[in-house]
Amino acid sequence: MSERRAQIERNTNETKIKLDFMVDGEGTSNLNTGVPFLTHMLDLFTKHGHFNLTVEADGDTEVDDHHTTEDIGICLGHVLKEALGDKKGIKRYGSAFVPMDETLAQVVVDLSNRPHLEFRAEFPSQKVGTFDTELVHEFLWKLAIEARMNLHVIVHYGHNTHHMIEAIFKALARALDEATQIDERVKGVPSTKGML
């Protein structure tokens, strides 16, 4: 099997991002996002998904974290789609429940080439440290669009915002790890349409 890996360099007036992503990695990350809480979440994502991820981002964080978080989501979605190529032999679907203390999060993905985000989570706090919690939706929405995947995120319960977001990112990693795995039983693309 050829290496499932992709890179992107994206430069705008608001952000400059270089991102390298490997599907079949060792869970290693090298992250310089300029957004500490996002760095923490991407590190968890990489470790729990057994991916490799490098991010170098220089954004207008003096304004706020919005543009950097959004554009990293765009870049990560783009390279995920590119790294998977024609998606032959993949499982396509993935699902994970992750508890974290009082919180239970669920993420379900379909690498369907039909982008959609269904987000069922209400955070008690508007910020974790300096990070605006509304940016979790922004990140996941752009990730789903650019990866062209169907992404469902549900936080069943919880009251600590940090725990809730962390459980989401861990569940996302594990669901994507499952969906991207090669299944030897799958012949060609896992769709009756003959393509994804």
Steps between C-alpha positions, in 0.01 A plus 500: 500500500636839403550762769177683576637846559437854378629852557357845447629856518230765527577871517241775548510854636392352835695175532797312362477126553713200410349165590618143445272206582559123489206264546706196600729656755630438850303769681775759480437872471710810444267791556552876497152645460524816705177390672598303811166327564470397134855366514399289799193365316694421181764320704227282654344447158831384355582266786159333520463466123852357451562771243807716440436872484724802454354851512681831463254787526551874518167673542351826618449375855541856622145544365371167630541128432222477242691522172780268610263235637274516194787484251668208676167317476488578128855376448456182705183410311670560167798278576283224650300481177815513286684237706211253464500528120228292335416336837520149362496235772421730793236422761339839428297517823634558848344553841639563848374575847753664731440571868701758686413521867138626510477544121398258226559597135411309184631558148380316189655554157428392145771576244225530245609796285178667621601763756277565797550590865238415762615656827312426822704653779435789734797625697442657841787746453568738212875472551758243601795714600516754217336266245144577386306175524281591201811438289464124557196505270684723253797262486287187459274662239794598280666161555184320387455720193858470378532127576156455340385280783180455694587586861267460797612628840292442812587583857249293696580668831767685691555826686873573464556674168864393471401136555218525244723640225783259577262204482377624160851516354593158637179347363557670164848348484380151580206519260726619217757234583231236456351652183838534326618146574546263210263202513621212285138390447421825320551465126536837335305791643253429786194629320236349272543812286850388408659822620520729801 
